[in-house]
Amino acid sequence: MLMSPRSVVPGLACALALSFAAASPAAAAEPPGPRHVEGTVDDGATAWVADVPADWNGTVLLYSHGYRPSFAPIPHTAQNAPDDATRQALLDRGYALVGSSYERSGWTLDTAAEDQLQTLEAFAAAVGDPSRVLAVGTSMGGLVTGQLAELPGTPVDGALPTCGLMHGGVDLLNYQLDGAHAIAQLLVPPGTDVRLADYEGDLAAVNAAASTLTDAVVAAQDDPAGRARIALAAALYHLPRWAPGEPEPGPRDHQAQVDAQVAQFTFALGFTYPARVDIENTVGGNPSWNAGVDYRALLQHADERAQVEALYRTAGLDLDADLDRLTATASVTPDEDALQTARATSELTGELQVPVLSLHTTHDVLAPVQVEEEYAETVRQAGANRLLRQAFVHRLSHCQFTPAELVVSVEALDERVATGHWGSAAQPRTLDAAAEELDLGGSEILCDYRPAEWLGDRGGLLGRPRY
């Protein structure tokens, strides 16, 4: 059993037994050229892959891929870049790339950071010691990247989490529980039993719950009262008020916004809620809760509050009564051991050891942009805010960045590590202008944007009630 990322101490990775594909003597004598290297660590359990350009600049990007559900047919393969176009663009600029498969699919926050450390050691043994290491991660891999940035004695010199789950596993399940609770109480037909947590590995049960919740949203969309309650549940679930393939609704077009939220719910509930089984399996039980949560207090901080209030007025509904009902019926409690395990293995402390530049889209259905508000607050409370910079891309997507946006972010972080100060390179206006100059897909990096309050923060907003 590997130790949790927080327990990794300096020098540990150097002592780990590694296996990798070594270059042959004949290959070593050949003139330098582009190299593709593959190998394994963890006694063969974890595959890794590296690409090194002929004119390697000495910097290696340690890439951490996103969540791959254990229950979905996604290949368990090594990955060293978010996409082929970005891989080639970074290789063209002299960066070497390396990444692993992690030792298993699913929620791997208990082991993924160590898998990456071992991968980095294997890369150094097979290719040579890099002059700098920049950690780059996508989605769940963004959270892994955040872990690497906090390790005392980390071999990483800088970190670029993109669309990261920087809230950690506990807040992740808590905010989804809040939205599901609202649907179960306000939209599901009376007498219908919906199990919202403690699935004990029963994928059929969680899929049934997701289906019941989705059906309730779809059935309610044509009724003014139902639309108002959909908006309330969507606010708690941090759903974008913008649907794929549709123009972005105006700030006061509340009806178009709720139409978009219905579309987002039909996807989000079918993907994000079943993922709860992977997390519960990893930490040994349910780490989430809503017992003691004041839903009136949550809505006070919601970015969607004006929309919810307007739709309730249109429907002639009593919003306070519904919020009181949600508070009175909130009864899910966590398994204490699972909660402690989830906190120890997937929550960030904000105690940054290296510079971090985070990148996030503004309308993300799987990793709400509001998590960046929570991450910045955590880093600030730890006294490390001088090491953090954040940039935001105006786009409806999860992790759909252009190669231009990713390349300039890597280069800005590389400059920060090389010079020891941020300067202007990581300022959003500079990033956007630099990305627009590249023939790599353009840029929608915003010059002035701040995410709204994160509602899944049981500690900051609600004083961590009872747990």
Summary of the structure (lengths in Angstrom):
residues: 467
radius of gyration: 22.5
end to end distance: 27.6
largest distance: 79.5
contacts: 1671
relative contact order: 0.13
helix: 44%
strand: 13%
